[in-house]
Amino acid sequence: MLRRFPEFDVSVGVRRSDFVGTPRADQRNWLLERTLDEFCDELVHLDGLAKRLVTGSVRPAIDDAWAASRARYDDRQLVIQGQQVMQDWERPLMAALARQVAGPDREVLELGFGMGISATFLQDAGVRSHTVIEANDEVAAHFERWRAGYVGRDIRLVRGLWEESMGSLGQFDGILFDTYPASEQEFADHVLNDVTFAAHFFPHAARHLRPGGVFTYYTNEIDSLGRAHQRSLLAHFRSFSVEIVRDLRPPEDCHYWWADSMAVVRATV
């Protein structure tokens, strides 16, 4: 199986006769040819998309003292240990995430407070209750200052890592996941070597959603979802939909995102 393009060649050589062992040979050929065509289409698409990326910059290493590390805020970004945890170019993206889970009758769980951008959009849209899990001490203090602007609303803070607290929390109507890796090991395992950083949270989200509940998250997907990403979602959720937030403008020195769009997922149980 070979595909030739002006810019590249792609071939698949099958070594085992029982690999993709379908009942008939034509079924196997159809599956493999389709997969090869999809891969080639992805390469052609990436060639055009790559021209729109900003240059980006090298991310420093994360040490193990994330909770106690200083959180530096300015009008543009939140930086912890030199990590650009959140930047203001994300506002359209955070608005789209908040829209997926907000509603006047909904109890919403948000993982990661950051600059409070998505939390503010949730409060503007309206929710019945709003619980935030936050691991960093100084970000938690920033949350308290933010919460003071919403007197009388049901807004709660759970301190620490979500891995430590999820088991004690109940059910929600909506969950928004946008945390940052707290160690280099977590970055390697769940950013570099997984379909999306939120994937290791998928089973927890599904367990803590009421029937019909909605889960959304920061996807790290530019303008579609990879097939492995889709399979991972469907292993835990009944269905999902995708919208693309366009015209994003990450700065040239951004550590963590370089494209002008990102996919937003609405997964339901």
Steps between C-alpha positions, in 0.01 A plus 500: 500500500665817376400863462718745308467876528729776371613569858511148652445128458320276750491122489365225726665158506315230692732239657243265655236326292252519789551873564157668467375145442159562346283215371574598138808654341302782336373611843854521630616693194211747538587569864873543437455707184255728678739550792788574263291754309400672825862524609604652167213747515616600848854566376375718213277693742781547753727637227262790447418546866865510608551825313258676738672405826678755716864429581448419869774463760661229710317408821716477815489185714243463779627415846302308763396789727206614287250573780733736688653667192453870444220595258586816307203684347495793264239629254616253237578171670551274803850356541602231751858363502553671164200310357249707308205340678241726334502801269236752404483386134300204635192714577299393191593139571404523868169662403425205273589250775280679752206498258508121484434449872329819622130527577283645779402154628845342475745409771842539340846375596802685362849353529771766498428866571793665322420863423131447575406557136274197457368540856389853418329385181321230700373756751397736220306222329345384827530176696319365808828414674865526402773286660867563414793266568835681519840364604719812516492705822537843339246421227260394777555840663426666166178294487394636839543857376299413189224332703458816708346661192214249498342542843204271561584251226570132566871490413725250677873426502658156541873527571758257364542269204187357342642150548477557876147642512287358217403192700334714767299711257151417384322528167491802271307616197811639331877459536764726345859369508789740439783419738874526439752216548648519851817304417721401208377142536139612464596710197672204335226249580193705418607779264772341289388138511120515507232611256421806710599613850145451627482137387612360836210692657234362263392208725480729805291755310260230382457364854427843648244616244128455543309341209504750215792684659757680286880484507730743320874562512805665345564261209836587341333415166528755220199454271369144547539202733738213429346154475676381817361803682149417380530136606619608844198728538252236387642252748359718780229724352179428313561766236699814424490800269781729385519867415806693383596831663681698233706820481699423815813712533763335719812718530818410315668384823216276623627176659188289464294592192595624154192466279224750423216262588411225747229234516251517787323179604160455661485140630184363663425197717 
